């Protein structure tokens, strides 16, 4: 689960690094939100994964 949290935080960092005004560049509108979404999906599977 810590990996998922790191993925989500890195997505927010990617969105904040965008150099365009108001974050309207590729990083702020496309890549960052996709990374955050992947982080939440990763968290979902990490929570519901059955251990051996």
PQR file with spaces between the fields and no chain letter, atoms N, CA, C, O and H, PARSE charges and radii, in Angstrom:
ATOM       1  N    UNK     1       0.810   -1.193    0.000 -0.4000 1.5000
ATOM       2  CA   UNK     1       0.000    0.000    0.000 -0.0000 2.0000
ATOM       3  C    UNK     1       0.858    1.264    0.000  0.5500 1.7000
ATOM       4  O    UNK     1       0.436    2.308   -0.498 -0.5500 1.4000
ATOM       5  N    UNK     2       2.039    1.166    0.550 -0.4000 1.5000
ATOM       6  CA   UNK     2       2.915    2.337    0.534 -0.0000 2.0000
ATOM       7  C    UNK     2       3.325    2.713   -0.887  0.5500 1.7000
ATOM       8  O    UNK     2       3.505    3.890   -1.201 -0.5500 1.4000
ATOM       9  H    UNK     2       2.381    0.318    0.955  0.4000 1.0000
ATOM      10  N    UNK     3       3.470    1.708   -1.737 -0.4000 1.5000
ATOM      11  CA   UNK     3       3.812    1.980   -3.133 -0.0000 2.0000
ATOM      12  C    UNK     3       2.688    2.766   -3.806  0.5500 1.7000
ATOM      13  O    UNK     3       2.950    3.688   -4.577 -0.5500 1.4000
ATOM      14  H    UNK     3       3.325    0.752   -1.482  0.4000 1.0000
ATOM      15  N    UNK     4       1.446    2.405   -3.518 -0.4000 1.5000
ATOM      16  CA   UNK     4       0.306    3.130   -4.069 -0.0000 2.0000
ATOM      17  C    UNK     4       0.270    4.572   -3.608  0.5500 1.7000
ATOM      18  O    UNK     4      -0.023    5.473   -4.394 -0.5500 1.4000
ATOM      19  H    UNK     4       1.233    1.655   -2.891  0.4000 1.0000
ATOM      20  N    UNK     5       0.565    4.793   -2.348 -0.4000 1.5000
ATOM      21  CA   UNK     5       0.601    6.167   -1.834 -0.0000 2.0000
ATOM      22  C    UNK     5       1.703    6.961   -2.520  0.5500 1.7000
ATOM      23  O    UNK     5       1.512    8.131   -2.853 -0.5500 1.4000
ATOM      24  H    UNK     5       0.803    4.061   -1.709  0.4000 1.0000
ATOM      25  N    UNK     6       2.850    6.335   -2.733 -0.4000 1.5000
ATOM      26  CA   UNK     6       3.946    7.027   -3.433 -0.0000 2.0000
ATOM      27  C    UNK     6       3.568    7.345   -4.872  0.5500 1.7000
ATOM      28  O    UNK     6       3.946    8.397   -5.387 -0.5500 1.4000
ATOM      29  H    UNK     6       3.006    5.385   -2.462  0.4000 1.0000
ATOM      30  N    UNK     7       2.828    6.453   -5.534 -0.4000 1.5000
ATOM      31  CA   UNK     7       2.379    6.706   -6.907 -0.0000 2.0000
ATOM      32  C    UNK     7       1.423    7.897   -6.936  0.5500 1.7000
ATOM      33  O    UNK     7       1.527    8.759   -7.808 -0.5500 1.4000
ATOM      34  H    UNK     7       2.521    5.598   -5.116  0.4000 1.0000
ATOM      35  N    UNK     8       0.492    7.945   -5.981 -0.4000 1.5000
ATOM      36  CA   UNK     8      -0.468    9.051   -5.929 -0.0000 2.0000
ATOM      37  C    UNK     8       0.254   10.373   -5.669  0.5500 1.7000
ATOM      38  O    UNK     8      -0.022   11.374   -6.330 -0.5500 1.4000
ATOM      39  H    UNK     8       0.408    7.245   -5.272  0.4000 1.0000
ATOM      40  N    UNK     9       1.163   10.378   -4.720 -0.4000 1.5000
ATOM      41  CA   UNK     9       1.910   11.606   -4.408 -0.0000 2.0000
ATOM      42  C    UNK     9       2.752   12.047   -5.594  0.5500 1.7000
ATOM      43  O    UNK     9       2.852   13.242   -5.873 -0.5500 1.4000
ATOM      44  H    UNK     9       1.387    9.565   -4.183  0.4000 1.0000
ATOM      45  N    UNK    10       3.367   11.084   -6.305 -0.4000 1.5000
ATOM      46  CA   UNK    10       4.163   11.454   -7.476 -0.0000 2.0000
ATOM      47  C    UNK    10       3.285   12.044   -8.576  0.5500 1.7000
ATOM      48  O    UNK    10       3.732   12.925   -9.310 -0.5500 1.4000
ATOM      49  H    UNK    10       3.287   10.113   -6.078  0.4000 1.0000
ATOM      50  N    UNK    11       2.043   11.574   -8.704 -0.4000 1.5000
ATOM      51  CA   UNK    11       1.121   12.164   -9.674 -0.0000 2.0000
ATOM      52  C    UNK    11       0.808   13.614   -9.355  0.5500 1.7000
ATOM      53  O    UNK    11       0.754   14.456  -10.251 -0.5500 1.4000
ATOM      54  H    UNK    11       1.680   10.858   -8.107  0.4000 1.0000
ATOM      55  N    UNK    12       0.598   13.909   -8.055 -0.4000 1.5000
ATOM      56  CA   UNK    12       0.353   15.296   -7.662 -0.0000 2.0000
ATOM      57  C    UNK    12       1.596   16.154   -7.861  0.5500 1.7000
ATOM      58  O    UNK    12       1.486   17.328   -8.214 -0.5500 1.4000
ATOM      59  H    UNK    12       0.642   13.225   -7.327  0.4000 1.0000
ATOM      60  N    UNK    13       2.760   15.591   -7.644 -0.4000 1.5000
ATOM      61  CA   UNK    13       3.999   16.333   -7.881 -0.0000 2.0000
ATOM      62  C    UNK    13       4.159   16.620   -9.372  0.5500 1.7000
ATOM      63  O    UNK    13       4.570   17.717   -9.749 -0.5500 1.4000
ATOM      64  H    UNK    13       2.850   14.637   -7.357  0.4000 1.0000
ATOM      65  N    UNK    14       3.837   15.647  -10.221 -0.4000 1.5000
ATOM      66  CA   UNK    14       3.914   15.855  -11.679 -0.0000 2.0000
ATOM      67  C    UNK    14       2.978   16.987  -12.093  0.5500 1.7000
ATOM      68  O    UNK    14       3.336   17.824  -12.922 -0.5500 1.4000
ATOM      69  H    UNK    14       3.503   14.755   -9.915  0.4000 1.0000
ATOM      70  N    UNK    15       1.768   17.009  -11.508 -0.4000 1.5000
ATOM      71  CA   UNK    15       0.829   18.083  -11.854 -0.0000 2.0000
ATOM      72  C    UNK    15       1.340   19.445  -11.398  0.5500 1.7000
ATOM      73  O    UNK    15       1.102   20.447  -12.073 -0.5500 1.4000
ATOM      74  H    UNK    15       1.477   16.329  -10.835  0.4000 1.0000
ATOM      75  N    UNK    16       2.030   19.499  -10.276 -0.4000 1.5000
ATOM      76  CA   UNK    16       2.499   20.794   -9.780 -0.0000 2.0000
ATOM      77  C    UNK    16       3.741   21.288  -10.509  0.5500 1.7000
ATOM      78  O    UNK    16       4.041   22.481  -10.472 -0.5500 1.4000
ATOM      79  H    UNK    16       2.223   18.685   -9.728  0.4000 1.0000
ATOM      80  N    UNK    17       4.459   20.406  -11.163 -0.4000 1.5000
ATOM      81  CA   UNK    17       5.690   20.788  -11.863 -0.0000 2.0000
ATOM      82  C    UNK    17       5.390   21.409  -13.227  0.5500 1.7000
ATOM      83  O    UNK    17       6.266   22.026  -13.834 -0.5500 1.4000
ATOM      84  H    UNK    17       4.216   19.436  -11.193  0.4000 1.0000
ATOM      85  N    UNK    18       4.161   21.250  -13.709 -0.4000 1.5000
ATOM      86  CA   UNK    18       3.802   21.743  -15.038 -0.0000 2.0000
ATOM      87  C    UNK    18       4.126   23.228  -15.159  0.5500 1.7000
ATOM      88  O    UNK    18       3.730   24.025  -14.307 -0.5500 1.4000
ATOM      89  H    UNK    18       3.450   20.749  -13.216  0.4000 1.0000
ATOM      90  N    UNK    19       4.834   23.595  -16.200 -0.4000 1.5000
ATOM      91  CA   UNK    19       5.285   24.967  -16.387 -0.0000 2.0000
ATOM      92  C    UNK    19       4.273   25.882  -17.041  0.5500 1.7000
ATOM      93  O    UNK    19       4.456   27.099  -17.048 -0.5500 1.4000
ATOM      94  H    UNK    19       5.156   22.948  -16.892  0.4000 1.0000
ATOM      95  N    UNK    20       3.212   25.323  -17.587 -0.4000 1.5000
ATOM      96  CA   UNK    20       2.211   26.154  -18.249 -0.0000 2.0000
ATOM      97  C    UNK    20       1.408   26.961  -17.217  0.5500 1.7000
ATOM      98  O    UNK    20       1.343   26.613  -16.038 -0.5500 1.4000
ATOM      99  H    UNK    20       3.063   24.334  -17.581  0.4000 1.0000
ATOM     100  N    UNK    21       0.816   28.025  -17.694 -0.4000 1.5000
ATOM     101  CA   UNK    21       0.029   28.869  -16.804 -0.0000 2.0000
ATOM     102  C    UNK    21      -1.219   28.122  -16.336  0.5500 1.7000
ATOM     103  O    UNK    21      -1.939   27.542  -17.148 -0.5500 1.4000
ATOM     104  H    UNK    21       0.869   28.308  -18.652  0.4000 1.0000
ATOM     105  N    UNK    22      -1.469   28.136  -15.053 -0.4000 1.5000
ATOM     106  CA   UNK    22      -2.598   27.469  -14.397 -0.0000 2.0000
ATOM     107  C    UNK    22      -2.589   25.954  -14.595  0.5500 1.7000
ATOM     108  O    UNK    22      -3.619   25.311  -14.398 -0.5500 1.4000
ATOM     109  H    UNK    22      -0.884   28.608  -14.393  0.4000 1.0000
ATOM     110  N    UNK    23      -1.473   25.379  -14.973 -0.4000 1.5000
ATOM     111  CA   UNK    23      -1.371   23.926  -15.108 -0.0000 2.0000
ATOM     112  C    UNK    23      -2.084   23.355  -16.304  0.5500 1.7000
ATOM     113  O    UNK    23      -2.514   22.202  -16.268 -0.5500 1.4000
ATOM     114  H    UNK    23      -0.636   25.901  -15.133  0.4000 1.0000
ATOM     115  N    UNK    24      -2.226   24.132  -17.375 -0.4000 1.5000
ATOM     116  CA   UNK    24      -2.949   23.670  -18.553 -0.0000 2.0000
ATOM     117  C    UNK    24      -2.077   22.945  -19.568  0.5500 1.7000
ATOM     118  O    UNK    24      -2.490   22.781  -20.716 -0.5500 1.4000
ATOM     119  H    UNK    24      -1.877   25.068  -17.404  0.4000 1.0000
ATOM     120  N    UNK    25      -0.900   22.511  -19.183 -0.4000 1.5000
ATOM     121  CA   UNK    25      -0.022   21.793  -20.101 -0.0000 2.0000
ATOM     122  C    UNK    25      -0.297   20.300  -20.073  0.5500 1.7000
ATOM     123  O    UNK    25      -1.241   19.839  -19.432 -0.5500 1.4000
ATOM     124  H    UNK    25      -0.565   22.644  -18.250  0.4000 1.0000
ATOM     125  N    UNK    26       0.534   19.560  -20.771 -0.4000 1.5000
ATOM     126  CA   UNK    26       0.385   18.114  -20.862 -0.0000 2.0000
ATOM     127  C    UNK    26       0.541   17.453  -19.503  0.5500 1.7000
ATOM     128  O    UNK    26      -0.196   16.523  -19.177 -0.5500 1.4000
ATOM     129  H    UNK    26       1.301   19.934  -21.293  0.4000 1.0000
ATOM     130  N    UNK    27       1.488   17.920  -18.712 -0.4000 1.5000
ATOM     131  CA   UNK    27       1.723   17.307  -17.402 -0.0000 2.0000
ATOM     132  C    UNK    27       0.554   17.538  -16.456  0.5500 1.7000
ATOM     133  O    UNK    27       0.170   16.631  -15.718 -0.5500 1.4000
ATOM     134  H    UNK    27       2.087   18.676  -18.977  0.4000 1.0000
ATOM     135  N    UNK    28      -0.012   18.728  -16.465 -0.4000 1.5000
ATOM     136  CA   UNK    28      -1.078   19.068  -15.536 -0.0000 2.0000
ATOM     137  C    UNK    28      -2.430   18.497  -15.896  0.5500 1.7000
ATOM     138  O    UNK    28      -3.237   18.205  -15.013 -0.5500 1.4000
ATOM     139  H    UNK    28       0.300   19.465  -17.065  0.4000 1.0000
ATOM     140  N    UNK    29      -2.688   18.332  -17.185 -0.4000 1.5000
ATOM     141  CA   UNK    29      -4.012   17.879  -17.606 -0.0000 2.0000
ATOM     142  C    UNK    29      -4.073   16.411  -18.003  0.5500 1.7000
ATOM     143  O    UNK    29      -5.148   15.814  -17.958 -0.5500 1.4000
ATOM     144  H    UNK    29      -2.032   18.569  -17.902  0.4000 1.0000
ATOM     145  N    UNK    30      -2.959   15.815  -18.388 -0.4000 1.5000
ATOM     146  CA   UNK    30      -3.007   14.449  -18.900 -0.0000 2.0000
ATOM     147  C    UNK    30      -2.182   13.481  -18.060  0.5500 1.7000
ATOM     148  O    UNK    30      -2.727   12.533  -17.494 -0.5500 1.4000
ATOM     149  H    UNK    30      -2.085   16.300  -18.425  0.4000 1.0000
ATOM     150  N    UNK    31      -0.902   13.706  -17.977 -0.4000 1.5000
ATOM     151  CA   UNK    31      -0.020   12.730  -17.339 -0.0000 2.0000
ATOM     152  C    UNK    31      -0.234   12.645  -15.831  0.5500 1.7000
ATOM     153  O    UNK    31      -0.332   11.544  -15.288 -0.5500 1.4000
ATOM     154  H    UNK    31      -0.460   14.476  -18.437  0.4000 1.0000
ATOM     155  N    UNK    32      -0.306   13.761  -15.157 -0.4000 1.5000
ATOM     156  CA   UNK    32      -0.487   13.764  -13.709 -0.0000 2.0000
ATOM     157  C    UNK    32      -1.763   13.064  -13.261  0.5500 1.7000
ATOM     158  O    UNK    32      -1.705   12.182  -12.405 -0.5500 1.4000
ATOM     159  H    UNK    32      -0.226   14.655  -15.598  0.4000 1.0000
ATOM     160  N    UNK    33      -2.924   13.436  -13.823 -0.4000 1.5000
ATOM     161  CA   UNK    33      -4.153   12.744  -13.430 -0.0000 2.0000
ATOM     162  C    UNK    33      -4.161   11.257  -13.760  0.5500 1.7000
ATOM     163  O    UNK    33      -4.750   10.473  -13.016 -0.5500 1.4000
ATOM     164  H    UNK    33      -2.971   14.153  -14.519  0.4000 1.0000
ATOM     165  N    UNK    34      -3.528   10.849  -14.845 -0.4000 1.5000
ATOM     166  CA   UNK    34      -3.454    9.421  -15.160 -0.0000 2.0000
ATOM     167  C    UNK    34      -2.608    8.672  -14.133  0.5500 1.7000
ATOM     168  O    UNK    34      -2.939    7.551  -13.749 -0.5500 1.4000
ATOM     169  H    UNK    34      -3.049   11.486  -15.450  0.4000 1.0000
ATOM     170  N    UNK    35      -1.528    9.287  -13.696 -0.4000 1.5000
ATOM     171  CA   UNK    35      -0.688    8.663  -12.673 -0.0000 2.0000
ATOM     172  C    UNK    35      -1.446    8.552  -11.357  0.5500 1.7000
ATOM     173  O    UNK    35      -1.358    7.531  -10.675 -0.5500 1.4000
ATOM     174  H    UNK    35      -1.258   10.198  -14.008  0.4000 1.0000
ATOM     175  N    UNK    36      -2.195    9.599  -10.993 -0.4000 1.5000
ATOM     176  CA   UNK    36      -2.994    9.555   -9.764 -0.0000 2.0000
ATOM     177  C    UNK    36      -4.070    8.473   -9.867  0.5500 1.7000
ATOM     178  O    UNK    36      -4.284    7.721   -8.916 -0.5500 1.4000
ATOM     179  H    UNK    36      -2.267   10.429  -11.547  0.4000 1.0000
ATOM     180  N    UNK    37      -4.739    8.392  -11.002 -0.4000 1.5000
ATOM     181  CA   UNK    37      -5.761    7.363  -11.202 -0.0000 2.0000
ATOM     182  C    UNK    37      -5.152    5.971  -11.101  0.5500 1.7000
ATOM     183  O    UNK    37      -5.739    5.084  -10.481 -0.5500 1.4000
ATOM     184  H    UNK    37      -4.565    9.003  -11.774  0.4000 1.0000
ATOM     185  N    UNK    38      -3.983    5.767  -11.702 -0.4000 1.5000
ATOM     186  CA   UNK    38      -3.306    4.482  -11.592 -0.0000 2.0000
ATOM     187  C    UNK    38      -2.951    4.170  -10.142  0.5500 1.7000
ATOM     188  O    UNK    38      -3.027    3.017   -9.716 -0.5500 1.4000
ATOM     189  H    UNK    38      -3.506    6.488  -12.205  0.4000 1.0000
ATOM     190  N    UNK    39      -2.565    5.192   -9.387 -0.4000 1.5000
ATOM     191  CA   UNK    39      -2.256    4.994   -7.978 -0.0000 2.0000
ATOM     192  C    UNK    39      -3.469    4.541   -7.184  0.5500 1.7000
ATOM     193  O    UNK    39      -3.357    3.668   -6.322 -0.5500 1.4000
ATOM     194  H    UNK    39      -2.504    6.128   -9.733  0.4000 1.0000
ATOM     195  N    UNK    40      -4.640    5.133   -7.470 -0.4000 1.5000
ATOM     196  CA   UNK    40      -5.854    4.715   -6.765 -0.0000 2.0000
ATOM     197  C    UNK    40      -6.270    3.302   -7.172  0.5500 1.7000
ATOM     198  O    UNK    40      -6.730    2.536   -6.326 -0.5500 1.4000
ATOM     199  H    UNK    40      -4.730    5.842   -8.170  0.4000 1.0000
ATOM     200  N    UNK    41      -6.121    2.943   -8.434 -0.4000 1.5000
ATOM     201  CA   UNK    41      -6.421    1.568   -8.872 -0.0000 2.0000
ATOM     202  C    UNK    41      -5.463    0.591   -8.210  0.5500 1.7000
ATOM     203  O    UNK    41      -5.871   -0.491   -7.788 -0.5500 1.4000
ATOM     204  H    UNK    41      -5.747    3.565   -9.122  0.4000 1.0000
ATOM     205  N    UNK    42      -4.205    0.963   -8.117 -0.4000 1.5000
ATOM     206  CA   UNK    42      -3.211    0.129   -7.445 -0.0000 2.0000
ATOM     207  C    UNK    42      -3.589   -0.064   -5.978  0.5500 1.7000
ATOM     208  O    UNK    42      -3.476   -1.168   -5.446 -0.5500 1.4000
ATOM     209  H    UNK    42      -3.875    1.843   -8.460  0.4000 1.0000
ATOM     210  N    UNK    43      -4.039    1.010   -5.322 -0.4000 1.5000
ATOM     211  CA   UNK    43      -4.468    0.919   -3.930 -0.0000 2.0000
ATOM     212  C    UNK    43      -5.672   -0.004   -3.786  0.5500 1.7000
ATOM     213  O    UNK    43      -5.742   -0.788   -2.839 -0.5500 1.4000
ATOM     214  H    UNK    43      -4.131    1.907   -5.754  0.4000 1.0000
ATOM     215  N    UNK    44      -6.619    0.081   -4.716 -0.4000 1.5000
ATOM     216  CA   UNK    44      -7.800   -0.771   -4.679 -0.0000 2.0000
ATOM     217  C    UNK    44      -7.407   -2.245   -4.709  0.5500 1.7000
ATOM     218  O    UNK    44      -7.904   -3.041   -3.912 -0.5500 1.4000
ATOM     219  H    UNK    44      -6.562    0.718   -5.486  0.4000 1.0000
ATOM     220  N    UNK    45      -6.517   -2.606   -5.630 -0.4000 1.5000
ATOM     221  CA   UNK    45      -6.093   -4.000   -5.726 -0.0000 2.0000
ATOM     222  C    UNK    45      -5.217   -4.408   -4.544  0.5500 1.7000
ATOM     223  O    UNK    45      -5.224   -5.572   -4.143 -0.5500 1.4000
ATOM     224  H    UNK    45      -6.113   -1.960   -6.278  0.4000 1.0000
ATOM     225  N    UNK    46      -4.465   -3.465   -3.985 -0.4000 1.5000
ATOM     226  CA   UNK    46      -3.641   -3.790   -2.820 -0.0000 2.0000
ATOM     227  C    UNK    46      -4.505   -4.070   -1.598  0.5500 1.7000
ATOM     228  O    UNK    46      -4.158   -4.913   -0.770 -0.5500 1.4000
ATOM     229  H    UNK    46      -4.459   -2.519   -4.310  0.4000 1.0000
ATOM     230  N    UNK    47      -5.626   -3.368   -1.482 -0.4000 1.5000
ATOM     231  CA   UNK    47      -6.510   -3.588   -0.340 -0.0000 2.0000
ATOM     232  C    UNK    47      -7.240   -4.922   -0.462  0.5500 1.7000
ATOM     233  O    UNK    47      -7.365   -5.648    0.525 -0.5500 1.4000
ATOM     234  H    UNK    47      -5.907   -2.683   -2.155  0.4000 1.0000
ATOM     235  N    UNK    48      -7.722   -5.253   -1.652 -0.4000 1.5000
ATOM     236  CA   UNK    48      -8.533   -6.449   -1.819 -0.0000 2.0000
ATOM     237  C    UNK    48      -7.747   -7.701   -2.195  0.5500 1.7000
ATOM     238  O    UNK    48      -8.340   -8.762   -2.393 -0.5500 1.4000
ATOM     239  H    UNK    48      -7.621   -4.664   -2.454  0.4000 1.0000
ATOM     240  N    UNK    49      -6.426   -7.595   -2.295 -0.4000 1.5000
ATOM     241  CA   UNK    49      -5.605   -8.762   -2.626 -0.0000 2.0000
ATOM     242  C    UNK    49      -5.535   -9.713   -1.447  0.5500 1.7000
ATOM     243  O    UNK    49      -5.244   -9.303   -0.323 -0.5500 1.4000
ATOM     244  H    UNK    49      -5.945   -6.733   -2.134  0.4000 1.0000
ATOM     245  N    UNK    50      -5.806  -10.991   -1.708 -0.4000 1.5000
ATOM     246  CA   UNK    50      -5.721  -11.994   -0.653 -0.0000 2.0000
ATOM     247  C    UNK    50      -4.295  -12.509   -0.553  0.5500 1.7000
ATOM     248  O    UNK    50      -3.698  -12.904   -1.555 -0.5500 1.4000
ATOM     249  H    UNK    50      -6.043  -11.324   -2.621  0.4000 1.0000
ATOM     250  N    UNK    51      -3.757  -12.506    0.642 -0.4000 1.5000
ATOM     251  CA   UNK    51      -2.415  -13.029    0.856 -0.0000 2.0000
ATOM     252  C    UNK    51      -2.426  -14.552    0.904  0.5500 1.7000
ATOM     253  O    UNK    51      -3.479  -15.172    1.057 -0.5500 1.4000
ATOM     254  H    UNK    51      -4.241  -12.186    1.456  0.4000 1.0000
ATOM     255  N    UNK    52      -1.277  -15.130    0.776 -0.4000 1.5000
ATOM     256  CA   UNK    52      -1.192  -16.597    0.784 -0.0000 2.0000
ATOM     257  C    UNK    52      -1.303  -17.152    2.168  0.5500 1.7000
ATOM     258  O    UNK    52      -1.251  -18.368    2.352 -0.5500 1.4000
ATOM     259  H    UNK    52      -0.422  -14.627    0.652  0.4000 1.0000
